[in-house]
Amino acid sequence: MKSVFVTVGTTSFDELIAAAGSPPALKALQSCGYQKLVLQVGRGSLPQPSSSPAVAVEVFRFKDSLAEDLQSADLVISHAGAGSCLETLEKGKPLIVVINDKLMDNHQLELAKQLHKDGCVLYCSCSTLVETLQSMDLSALKPFPPGQPEKFASFLDKVFGLQ
């Protein structure tokens, strides 16, 4: 069963959860062959997910580890937190990074843009998530170099202007 895992990490990002569980998003996921959507909502509101006969929806707040959810996912949709992005990319999973444009100092946008420029992720906002799902070509994504945390640290230093 092809599945999508949506994560907001330890934060709340209700707009992402609502966008990912919306009827148009479920329709786009179904047309791509996905049959299961797992929403990790963190500190956010528990949604009333749209019901879809073709896409089963599961919701939870936190787990000790998201490793199992990430491993079983065929696609991950995540907020642009560095930890969530790195953990997903290290597992070799296709990743759509969704920017929270309501944040004041939006380092997440810089991170997503750089990872996209490197060919590792697709990125969008909540308002363009459905369009991204409809037009995505996951085969074009490049794998993130495994086991090189110093490269990621150096990358983050560049993004945050420390280098």
C-alpha positions in Angstrom: 0.0 0.0 0.0 1.6 3.3 -1.1 1.7 5.8 1.7 2.4 9.4 2.5 3.7 10.6 5.8 3.2 14.2 6.8 5.2 15.6 9.7 5.4 18.9 11.6 8.0 17.7 14.1 7.5 19.0 17.6 5.9 22.3 16.4 2.4 23.0 15.3 1.6 23.8 11.7 -2.2 23.4 11.4 -2.2 24.9 7.9 0.0 22.1 6.5 -2.1 19.4 8.2 -5.3 21.0 6.8 -3.8 21.3 3.3 -2.5 17.8 3.2 -5.8 16.3 4.4 -8.0 18.4 2.2 -10.3 16.8 -0.4 -8.2 18.2 -3.4 -5.0 16.9 -1.8 -6.5 13.4 -1.2 -7.7 13.4 -4.8 -4.2 14.3 -6.0 -2.6 11.6 -3.8 -5.1 9.0 -5.0 -4.4 9.9 -8.7 -0.7 9.2 -7.9 -1.5 5.8 -6.5 -1.3 6.6 -2.8 -3.7 4.7 -0.6 -2.7 5.9 2.9 -2.0 9.3 4.5 -0.4 9.5 8.0 -0.6 12.9 9.7 1.8 13.7 12.6 0.3 16.9 14.0 2.7 17.7 16.9 1.3 20.4 19.2 -1.3 21.4 16.6 -5.0 20.9 16.5 -6.3 17.4 15.9 -8.0 17.7 12.5 -11.2 16.2 11.3 -9.6 14.7 8.2 -11.7 14.5 5.0 -13.0 11.0 4.4 -11.9 9.4 1.2 -12.8 5.8 0.2 -9.5 5.5 -1.7 -7.1 7.1 0.8 -7.1 5.9 4.5 -6.1 8.7 6.9 -4.4 8.2 10.3 -3.6 11.0 12.8 -1.3 11.1 15.8 0.6 13.8 17.8 3.9 12.4 18.9 5.9 9.1 19.0 9.2 8.4 20.7 10.6 8.0 17.1 9.3 8.7 13.7 11.8 6.3 12.1 9.2 3.6 11.4 6.8 6.1 9.9 9.5 7.6 7.7 10.8 4.1 6.7 7.3 2.9 5.6 6.4 6.0 3.7 6.7 6.2 -0.1 6.6 10.0 0.1 7.2 12.4 3.0 5.7 15.9 3.2 7.3 17.9 6.0 7.7 21.3 7.5 11.1 22.8 6.8 12.7 22.1 10.1 16.3 21.0 9.6 16.0 17.9 11.8 12.9 16.6 9.9 14.5 17.3 6.5 17.8 15.6 7.4 16.1 12.6 8.9 13.9 12.1 5.9 16.8 12.7 3.4 19.1 10.3 5.3 16.4 7.6 4.8 16.4 8.2 1.1 12.8 9.2 0.9 11.3 11.6 -1.6 10.5 14.8 0.3 8.2 17.7 -0.3 9.1 20.6 2.1 6.2 22.9 2.9 7.2 26.4 4.0 5.4 28.1 6.9 5.3 31.6 5.4 3.8 32.9 8.7 7.2 32.7 10.4 8.9 36.0 11.0 12.5 35.1 10.4 12.0 32.5 7.7 15.2 30.5 7.7 13.0 27.6 6.6 12.6 29.2 3.2 16.3 29.5 2.8 16.8 25.8 3.8 14.1 24.6 1.4 15.4 26.7 -1.5 19.0 25.4 -1.0 17.9 21.7 -0.8 15.7 22.3 -3.9 18.6 24.0 -5.7 20.7 20.9 -4.9 17.9 18.7 -6.4 17.1 16.9 -3.2 13.6 18.1 -2.5 10.5 19.7 -3.9 9.2 22.7 -2.0 6.0 24.7 -1.9 3.7 26.6 0.4 0.4 25.3 1.9 -1.5 27.2 -0.9 0.5 25.4 -3.6 0.7 21.9 -2.1 -2.1 20.4 -4.2 -0.5 21.9 -7.4 2.9 20.4 -6.3 1.3 17.0 -5.7 -0.4 17.1 -9.2 2.8 18.0 -11.0 5.5 16.3 -9.0 8.2 14.2 -10.7 9.8 12.3 -7.8 12.2 10.5 -10.1 14.0 13.8 -10.8 15.1 14.1 -7.1 18.7 13.4 -6.3 19.7 11.4 -3.3 21.2 13.3 -0.4 24.8 12.2 0.3 24.5 9.6 3.1 26.5 9.6 6.3 28.0 13.0 6.0 26.6 15.1 8.8 29.5 17.6 8.5 28.3 18.4 5.0 24.8 19.1 6.3 26.3 21.2 9.2 28.4 23.2 6.7 25.3 23.6 4.5 23.3 24.9 7.5 26.2 27.3 8.4 25.9 28.7 4.8 22.1 29.0 5.0 22.3 30.8 8.4 25.1 33.1 7.3 27.7 31.6 9.7 30.1 30.8 7.0 
